[in-house]
Structures are given as structure tokens and as C-alpha cells.
Amino acid sequence: MDHSQRLPNLLIPGVGKSGTSSLFWYLSQHPDICAADKKEINYFKTLRFGEAPVAPIEQYAAHFSHCLRERYRLDASQVYFDGGEQVRSAIRKHFLDPKILPILRDPVDRLFSSYQSSRNLGTLDPSVNFAEFFEECRRLRSSGEDLRRENGRFRALRTSYYIDHARAWFDEFDDVRIVFLEDMVADPHAFLVDICEWLEIDVAPVDDVDFAHRNKTVQHRSRALFRVANAVNLRLDRGLRIGPRMKHALRSVYWALNAADRTERLHPADRARAAEYFAASNAALRDELLQRGYRQVPSWLSEAGLSTQAS
């Protein structure tokens, strides 16, 4: 089989901390969908920095070598959504008529979750508070320095300015369906049925889907244990390829051993400030979606008071 016929034709291009792991897991349980052997292959990630992929395209296709006659081959690589024209062009070149399924979240909540994740992962100084993180994101976005590889932890603000990226995906691909974390959390069964209808596959298997939460943001009781677990995870991804079910089982064991309760909360003043920053972007995205026939949008897109019903 030609490698192009083994590449994805169903892509979740992000965004991070918006439910991509859960959506990947839910869809992977459908018999008509063959998920990649791991989430976040991120084969085209280097194109964001003007560099070529580090491996031949055949190595990307190998992540789907276990797929048989399923209608869809699924990849979820969250860095693609804001990856720019270089990433989208590569996807157009290599994928055969892909369906594109971005999942978005209230940008304020997503930004705060990204901040917490960066602190938990050790890529952000734990002494930095959210207000300071937000200001640094704003400064780097204004200068364009957040696009540099070494400033990746501060790119969350640019990514959350959804309208800049959504229009490009709509304009460049025929089948784009934007979905929202808030809808998935509110009624995951109805949410997945809706996606299956869009994909034109049987909705009956949705009744048997395990809707457990995936990839939640947690604090770690022990940094040392986190580093060990992260190293093991990388070794598994690079060598022994294990499916989503096994990955989830191992992750659940880790959460039981090393996850601490999250005590930090977003201060109302910080929330209001960030919400004001995203107001124009949210309004533009809302209008774009309604013009494209979306009948409902989540509350963070409709709080300006306009109807969420398409005319």
C-alpha cells in the first residue's frame, strides 16, 4: 500500500489543554476509526520553525501500520492548529481528503490550564504567578518572539486567539468541523453521536464508549517521581508502541500514586482582564461560525448578547 494511503484522513489539530486527549480516546473506540498507535505524533511540528521533518514520511505512516479496513485513520497532534501555512500545506500535500476536527475551549480557561501545566512540567518557574505569565505572553506575542522555539511555553496566548487560525483551516480544507470542550463535558454521548453523524459512520457504537476523562492537568506530589514517569513515557513512545488503552491504564496508575489536589484558582480580576483581551477574537470567531451555519456556540462566544441561533 502506498504510504499516502496509510496516513491519517481524520485529524484533530488541537488545541492543547482543550480535551484533545479525551476526544482522541473516545473516537479511537469506534470500530470504523483506527487511531494512531500514540497521540501527538507531531510529525509536522518542525515546520512551525521553518525546519523540515526529522524523519521520512514513511515513519509517520508506520504509526498506522496496524490499521486494516477502517474508514478513518486518526491522528491528534495539537501543535498543528496554530502551526501556520507551512503545516497546513504539508497536510494538504500528504493527506487524502482529510476531515479536520479542531476542539476549542474558553480561551481564558485554556490559558490558565496551560500556565498550570507549564508549572507542573517544570518548564515555567513555579514562583511565576498567572498575572505575570499573562503579561509575558502578551509581551512576546506583541514582538513575535513567542514564535521562537525556546519561548514555546508562552505561545499559549497566541494559540488561544482562535480566529487567526480557524479562518485559515476553513479556507484551506473542505471538511472542517470545530467542536468545543464545553459541549463534550456537558453531554459526551450526544457530542460523540454528532461527530459520528458528521463522519457518516454508525452511531450505535457510541453506547459502549468509555467516557472517562483523559490527560487532566494535575499537580505532582513528587517531582522526582514525575521525572521518572516522564522518562518512561518517552521510552515507550520511542520504542515499544502501545495502544491508547494501555497508555490510559498506565497513566491511571501514575495519577493514583503521584497526583495531588489542585488548590490554585484563577483570581476573578485576572479572569476579567484575560476575558477582555480575548473579547474581539471571540466575537469574530462567533460571527465566522454563525455565518458558516453553526447553530449553537458555547457561552464564552455568545456572552456579548447576540443570539447563538443562526439566522
Wavefront OBJ file of the C-alpha trace (Angstrom):
o trace
v 0.000 0.000 0.000
v 1.283 3.494 -0.874
v 2.277 5.417 2.251
v -0.222 8.190 1.413
v -2.998 5.629 1.841
v -1.735 4.827 5.343
v -1.611 8.430 6.552
v -4.494 9.984 8.504
v -7.712 11.063 6.868
v -9.126 12.302 10.191
v -7.082 14.879 12.093
v -7.540 16.579 15.457
v -5.137 19.542 15.074
v -5.549 20.831 18.623
v -5.610 22.806 20.661
v -3.707 21.716 23.766
v -5.495 21.654 27.139
v -8.840 21.641 25.343
v -9.807 17.993 25.522
v -7.770 16.598 22.634
v -6.755 13.513 24.637
v -10.321 12.698 25.621
v -11.614 13.240 22.086
v -8.830 11.051 20.676
v -9.687 8.313 23.180
v -13.441 8.460 22.550
v -13.061 8.280 18.774
v -10.438 5.524 18.973
v -13.064 3.199 20.451
v -15.250 3.310 17.329
v -14.801 0.262 15.067
v -14.742 2.450 11.947
v -11.850 4.552 13.300
v -8.263 3.351 13.641
v -6.282 5.642 15.911
v -2.535 6.119 15.597
v -0.502 3.983 17.973
v 0.089 7.108 20.050
v -1.362 10.581 20.427
v 0.684 13.603 19.406
v 2.949 12.169 16.754
v 3.527 15.813 15.767
v 5.332 14.795 12.583
v 5.000 18.260 11.021
v 5.850 20.187 14.200
v 9.277 21.310 12.988
v 7.658 23.140 10.066
v 6.465 25.730 12.582
v 10.105 26.786 12.893
v 10.953 26.652 9.203
v 12.647 23.253 9.503
v 11.994 20.022 7.618
v 10.529 16.982 9.413
v 13.227 14.978 11.153
v 12.139 11.600 9.743
v 10.932 10.246 6.367
v 7.176 10.334 5.799
v 7.207 6.516 5.844
v 7.998 6.649 9.555
v 4.887 8.746 10.098
v 2.824 6.247 8.125
v 4.228 3.424 10.280
v 2.173 4.737 13.211
v -0.875 3.447 11.296
v 0.575 0.104 10.172
v -1.892 -1.726 12.437
v -4.885 -0.196 10.625
v -6.835 -2.537 8.387
v -10.069 -1.623 6.609
v -11.352 1.031 8.992
v -12.873 4.007 7.239
v -10.771 6.545 9.153
v -7.185 6.723 10.372
v -6.993 9.203 13.253
v -4.153 11.436 14.374
v -4.314 14.037 17.168
v -1.361 16.418 17.052
v -2.295 19.540 18.962
v 0.530 21.783 17.746
v -0.883 21.916 14.218
v -3.779 24.307 14.850
v -1.521 27.364 15.098
v 1.289 25.851 13.036
v 0.863 28.249 10.147
v 0.777 27.846 6.386
v 3.769 25.514 6.330
v 1.976 22.916 8.459
v -1.333 23.230 6.620
v 0.406 22.988 3.248
v 2.162 19.768 4.272
v -1.130 18.280 5.446
v -2.771 19.185 2.124
v 0.121 17.596 0.253
v 0.278 14.290 2.109
v -3.263 13.586 3.358
v -6.013 12.307 1.075
v -9.204 14.387 1.540
v -8.823 14.723 5.314
v -11.561 15.661 7.727
v -10.292 18.272 10.181
v -11.696 18.298 13.718
v -10.275 21.067 15.952
v -11.532 21.157 19.533
v -11.544 24.527 21.299
v -12.137 25.718 24.847
v -12.861 29.016 26.591
v -9.526 30.748 25.878
v -9.239 32.100 29.429
v -9.664 28.654 30.977
v -7.314 27.192 28.401
v -4.648 29.823 29.092
v -4.853 29.179 32.825
v -4.656 25.421 32.286
v -1.602 25.892 30.031
v 0.003 28.018 32.746
v -0.642 25.317 35.352
v 0.645 22.609 33.045
v 3.873 24.524 32.335
v 4.495 24.919 36.057
v 3.750 21.263 36.755
v 6.047 20.136 33.933
v 8.834 22.355 35.213
v 9.072 24.489 32.053
v 7.895 27.561 33.960
v 9.379 28.857 37.204
v 6.923 27.901 39.987
v 7.337 31.354 41.513
v 5.695 32.952 38.449
v 2.026 33.724 39.068
v -0.677 33.783 36.400
v -0.742 37.573 36.072
v 3.000 37.583 35.382
v 2.656 34.699 32.937
v -0.147 36.526 31.102
v 1.906 39.712 30.812
v 4.912 37.827 29.461
v 2.697 36.078 26.910
v 1.322 39.467 25.816
v 4.785 40.992 25.527
v 6.180 38.108 23.487
v 3.115 37.909 21.249
v 3.378 41.637 20.527
v 7.001 41.278 19.433
v 6.517 37.911 17.712
v 9.136 36.330 19.973
v 6.628 33.758 21.231
v 7.061 32.021 17.861
v 10.635 31.114 18.753
v 11.206 27.530 19.846
v 12.655 28.488 23.229
v 9.553 30.535 24.091
v 7.065 27.756 23.407
v 5.602 27.862 26.932
v 4.442 31.431 26.258
v 2.805 30.632 22.911
v -0.454 29.650 24.640
v -1.821 33.183 24.286
v -1.294 33.264 20.516
v -2.857 29.826 20.143
v -5.914 30.940 22.124
v -6.532 33.809 19.717
v -8.562 31.268 17.759
v -9.928 33.380 14.920
v -6.454 33.923 13.450
v -6.093 30.175 12.892
v -9.672 28.964 12.390
v -10.267 31.041 9.257
v -7.178 29.591 7.602
v -8.310 25.997 8.272
v -11.784 26.759 6.947
v -10.371 28.410 3.830
v -7.857 25.694 3.001
v -9.776 22.470 3.691
v -13.181 21.286 2.526
v -14.233 19.351 5.648
v -13.561 21.273 8.849
v -15.731 20.853 11.925
v -14.919 22.896 15.033
v -16.176 21.387 18.290
v -15.966 22.575 21.879
v -14.764 21.079 25.146
v -17.740 22.575 26.965
v -20.163 20.553 24.809
v -18.114 17.395 25.271
v -18.164 17.788 29.067
v -21.873 18.653 29.215
v -23.077 15.605 27.247
v -20.275 13.412 25.865
v -22.674 10.865 24.379
v -24.627 13.428 22.334
v -21.366 15.156 21.441
v -19.870 11.971 20.008
v -23.076 10.999 18.208
v -22.977 14.378 16.458
v -19.399 13.792 15.317
v -20.227 10.280 14.078
v -23.088 11.691 12.021
v -20.697 14.244 10.521
v -18.274 11.406 9.718
v -21.170 9.354 8.283
v -20.420 6.324 10.448
v -22.670 4.210 12.650
v -23.713 5.952 15.878
v -24.656 2.708 17.691
v -21.098 2.002 19.000
v -21.246 5.285 20.948
v -23.401 3.493 23.528
v -20.369 1.379 24.522
v -17.765 4.150 24.673
v -15.822 4.663 27.899
v -16.164 8.397 28.564
v -13.542 8.643 31.300
v -11.506 11.860 31.489
v -8.076 11.820 29.767
v -4.940 13.926 30.283
v -6.253 16.072 33.117
v -3.970 18.761 34.480
v -2.592 17.623 37.822
v -0.051 18.727 40.368
v 2.633 16.247 41.353
v 3.351 15.167 44.902
v 6.889 14.197 43.943
v 8.914 15.941 41.224
v 11.367 13.045 41.198
v 8.619 10.515 40.510
v 7.221 12.770 37.783
v 10.626 12.900 36.048
v 10.918 9.121 36.191
v 7.380 8.643 34.834
v 8.001 11.151 32.042
v 11.225 9.376 31.044
v 9.416 6.023 30.958
v 6.652 7.548 28.830
v 9.194 8.846 26.313
v 10.935 5.459 26.156
v 7.626 3.728 25.484
v 6.750 6.184 22.716
v 10.125 5.826 21.017
v 10.461 2.094 21.310
v 7.591 -0.103 22.413
v 4.420 1.114 20.741
v 1.418 0.628 22.973
v -2.189 1.482 22.248
v -4.395 4.144 23.847
v -5.976 1.663 26.256
v -2.655 0.595 27.743
v -1.446 4.188 27.895
v -4.557 5.130 29.835
v -4.104 2.238 32.263
v -0.508 3.234 32.980
v -1.478 6.891 33.342
v -4.221 5.979 35.822
v -1.679 4.150 37.963
v 0.558 7.210 37.909
v -2.300 9.535 38.897
v -3.128 7.283 41.836
v 0.496 7.372 43.021
v 1.560 10.948 42.378
v -1.365 13.282 41.620
v -2.093 15.955 44.217
v -5.233 18.018 44.546
v -5.117 21.293 42.651
v -5.517 24.222 45.029
v -4.712 27.155 42.773
v -7.690 29.022 41.359
v -7.885 31.772 38.763
v -8.454 35.112 40.506
v -11.619 36.917 39.287
v -9.639 40.057 38.425
v -7.197 38.042 36.317
v -10.085 36.260 34.608
v -11.795 39.547 33.760
v -8.577 41.008 32.378
v -7.883 37.997 30.184
v -11.516 37.832 29.023
v -11.310 41.452 27.909
v -8.172 40.653 25.930
v -9.917 37.829 24.059
v -13.245 39.644 23.542
v -12.592 40.808 19.976
v -11.225 37.437 18.877
v -14.172 35.605 20.419
v -16.688 37.907 18.754
v -15.024 37.427 15.376
v -14.980 33.637 15.794
v -18.624 33.620 16.827
v -19.615 35.585 13.726
v -17.489 33.349 11.497
v -19.133 30.209 12.842
v -22.677 31.523 12.590
v -22.040 32.619 9.019
v -20.856 29.089 8.264
v -24.086 27.584 9.534
v -23.214 26.625 13.096
v -26.457 26.652 15.036
v -25.009 26.946 18.525
v -21.853 28.254 20.132
v -20.739 27.997 23.768
v -21.433 30.742 26.277
v -17.935 32.242 26.090
v -18.624 33.040 22.433
v -22.146 34.344 22.945
v -21.804 36.452 26.095
v -21.829 39.684 24.063
v -25.585 39.204 23.978
v -26.052 38.171 20.373
v -28.230 35.136 19.654
v -26.472 31.800 19.312
v -29.046 30.770 16.746
v -28.137 31.130 13.083
v -30.498 33.302 11.111
l 1 2 3 4 5 6 7 8 9 10 11 12 13 14 15 16 17 18 19 20 21 22 23 24 25 26 27 28 29 30 31 32 33 34 35 36 37 38 39 40 41 42 43 44 45 46 47 48 49 50 51 52 53 54 55 56 57 58 59 60 61 62 63 64 65 66 67 68 69 70 71 72 73 74 75 76 77 78 79 80 81 82 83 84 85 86 87 88 89 90 91 92 93 94 95 96 97 98 99 100 101 102 103 104 105 106 107 108 109 110 111 112 113 114 115 116 117 118 119 120 121 122 123 124 125 126 127 128 129 130 131 132 133 134 135 136 137 138 139 140 141 142 143 144 145 146 147 148 149 150 151 152 153 154 155 156 157 158 159 160 161 162 163 164 165 166 167 168 169 170 171 172 173 174 175 176 177 178 179 180 181 182 183 184 185 186 187 188 189 190 191 192 193 194 195 196 197 198 199 200 201 202 203 204 205 206 207 208 209 210 211 212 213 214 215 216 217 218 219 220 221 222 223 224 225 226 227 228 229 230 231 232 233 234 235 236 237 238 239 240 241 242 243 244 245 246 247 248 249 250 251 252 253 254 255 256 257 258 259 260 261 262 263 264 265 266 267 268 269 270 271 272 273 274 275 276 277 278 279 280 281 282 283 284 285 286 287 288 289 290 291 292 293 294 295 296 297 298 299 300 301 302 303 304 305 306 307 308 309 310 311
